Amino acid sequence: MYDIAVVGGGPAGLSAAVQARARGKSVVVIGGDARDNALYKTRRIDNYLGFYGVAGPELLERFEAHAREMGVERRNGRVLNILPMGTEFYLAVGSEVEQARAVVLATGVVQAGKLPGEAEHLGAGVSYCATCDGMLYRNKEVVVIGRAADAPHEANYLREIGCRVTYVSPRPPEGLRPDIPYVQAGKLRVLGDRAVEAVQADSVTLPCEGVFILRPSMAPAELLPGLELEGNYIRVDRNMAASVPGVFAAGDCTGQPLQVSKAVGEGQVAGHRAAEYVDTLIQTG
């Protein structure tokens, strides 16, 4: 079990992790492909103090290198849900589980809402994890809706275990197996009565029994039930504490302005307060 689990590997999450390590805490940062990070997609940054004109990927690599040197552990994956259990948290990462005494949410902004028909078919054909549920659809038709950079890799995995896969995304994917059909579409809908029967992709209907919707991260309210929001952002106090005890948040997921300097500063506070929270647990436990 870790002292602190950080969900998100951007500036806020890495800042929180470095601060917590500076206070002697064991820390794991759980995040997906770096190409999904907003900072990675930024070609030039002029408003981060001391780094005028720096490219986003270069700055992100410096942050990651700093965290590695501090002993921060990294876990590649997508956190699907977080379950508080007394003084611990269980984080479902794909088909596996991590445990921590405190959590820092640094998920960034989840840009897209649910697709029409997605919520109604959750557990009845809609999945967010290929490795978790793929074997349920062996020899069956499935659709992968790729919104994350690693989605083609997961589609390839489904094909390798025997699923009949069709890949759908707004832009041509990189690294997709040539034997997986690709449909370019932006407007999507999950169809079916009680269970998934098809995906409507623009004007094309794709019959299937399962649909894997692969986004870079889950929306905070879906990750952790009971988490209070202000609009689409996580509600926090001056200590970056969220409404659930032991949970802190930092960066773009807490609101405007969506800038690196704010993310790093909030991450520092969140990591510091999370470490203090863990100290209190240990002293009273």
Sequence and secondary structure as in RCSB ss.txt:
>XXXX:A:sequence
MYDIAVVGGGPAGLSAAVQARARGKSVVVIGGDARDNALYKTRRIDNYLGFYGVAGPELLERFEAHAREMGVERR
NGRVLNILPMGTEFYLAVGSEVEQARAVVLATGVVQAGKLPGEAEHLGAGVSYCATCDGMLYRNKEVVVIGRAAD
APHEANYLREIGCRVTYVSPRPPEGLRPDIPYVQAGKLRVLGDRAVEAVQADSVTLPCEGVFILRPSMAPAELLP
GLELEGNYIRVDRNMAASVPGVFAAGDCTGQPLQVSKAVGEGQVAGHRAAEYVDTLIQTG
>XXXX:A:secstr
 EEEEEE  SHHHHHHHHHHHHTT  EEEEE  GGGSTTTT S B SSTT TTB HHHHHHHHHHHHHHTT EEE
ES EEEEEEETTEEEEEETTEEEEEEEEEE          TTTGGGBTTTEES HHHHGGGGTTSEEEEEE STT
HHHHHHHHHHTT EEEEEESS  SS  TTS EEE S EEEE SSS  EEEETTEEEE SEEEEE SS  HHHHST
T  EETTEE   TT B SSTTEEE GGGG S   HHHHHHHHHHHHHHHHHHHHHHHHH 
